Amino acid sequence: MFDFLQGYDVLGAFWTTIQLTVWSAIGSLVWGTVLAAMRVSPVPVMRGFGTGYVNVVRNIPLTVIIVFTSLGLFQTLGVSLGADTFDVINFRLAVLGLIAYTSAFVCEALRSGINTVPLGQVEAARALGLSFIQVLTLVVLPQAFRSVVGPLANVLIALTKNTTVAAAIGVPEAALLMREMIENEAQLILISAVFAAGFIVLTLPTGLFLGRVGKKVAVKR
């Protein structure tokens, strides 16, 4: 029944998808946290940059961003991110594009968490002489992260599905292999079912697990 899978590295393609997701998630969490700090910063320039970045990037299609990393950064500007083979270059460029896009949603999720922290705690921290960075890192962000585990889980699931856009620049992940198999094989429904099941296996347990974690670590108000 599944003889059509022979000769195709389906597990390898999904492994590439997982790597795209993990590296992009780490980068998005870091850059998204920085953007969230900018958005609540008392410095107008930083606050303006964070707001502008989020509003602009969220309204650009991910495909445009991914294609720009390949055509704009690599082919036009020669940016290779330290890689020397075509596949590795495209992989790293895809991760960069996914980080640039997903971090905007991470930022907004974190900002909503920051807004749940009682203002009295912030004022008390400032009264103790703590700087903005100290207040943010020691008082605000720890509580904000605990309150947005659920929303961040949704962002992670969306990121996992968005990795399919990397096929647009030739990254050998699941969507690219699926397209190749559909072009070469006659089992359209079975091929689609296999890859749909693969993404369900990647996303459903993640959502259930992080949903439970979010309920356990949520700050009780």
Rosetta blueprint (number, residue, H / E / L):
1 M L
2 F L
3 D H
4 F H
5 L H
6 Q L
7 G L
8 Y L
9 D L
10 V H
11 L H
12 G H
13 A H
14 F H
15 W H
16 T H
17 T H
18 I H
19 Q H
20 L H
21 T H
22 V H
23 W H
24 S H
25 A H
26 I H
27 G H
28 S H
29 L H
30 V H
31 W H
32 G H
33 T H
34 V H
35 L H
36 A H
37 A H
38 M H
39 R H
40 V L
41 S L
42 P L
43 V L
44 P H
45 V H
46 M H
47 R H
48 G H
49 F H
50 G H
51 T H
52 G H
53 Y H
54 V H
55 N H
56 V H
57 V H
58 R L
59 N L
60 I L
61 P L
62 L H
63 T H
64 V H
65 I H
66 I H
67 V H
68 F H
69 T H
70 S H
71 L H
72 G H
73 L H
74 F H
75 Q H
76 T H
77 L L
78 G L
79 V L
80 S L
81 L L
82 G L
83 A L
84 D L
85 T L
86 F H
87 D H
88 V H
89 I H
90 N H
91 F H
92 R H
93 L H
94 A H
95 V H
96 L H
97 G H
98 L H
99 I H
100 A H
101 Y H
102 T H
103 S H
104 A H
105 F H
106 V H
107 C H
108 E H
109 A H
110 L H
111 R H
112 S H
113 G H
114 I H
115 N L
116 T L
117 V L
118 P L
119 L H
120 G H
121 Q H
122 V H
123 E H
124 A H
125 A H
126 R H
127 A H
128 L L
129 G L
130 L L
131 S L
132 F H
133 I H
134 Q H
135 V H
136 L H
137 T H
138 L H
139 V H
140 V H
141 L H
142 P H
143 Q H
144 A H
145 F H
146 R H
147 S H
148 V L
149 V H
150 G H
151 P H
152 L H
153 A H
154 N H
155 V H
156 L H
157 I H
158 A H
159 L H
160 T H
161 K H
162 N H
163 T H
164 T H
165 V H
166 A H
167 A H
168 A H
169 I H
170 G L
171 V L
172 P L
173 E L
174 A H
175 A H
176 L H
177 L H
178 M H
179 R H
180 E H
181 M H
182 I H
183 E H
184 N H
185 E L
186 A L
187 Q L
188 L H
189 I H
190 L H
191 I H
192 S H
193 A H
194 V H
195 F H
196 A H
197 A H
198 G H
199 F H
200 I H
201 V H
202 L H
203 T H
204 L H
205 P H
206 T H
207 G H
208 L H
209 F H
210 L H
211 G H
212 R H
213 V H
214 G H
215 K H
216 K H
217 V H
218 A L
219 V L
220 K L
221 R L
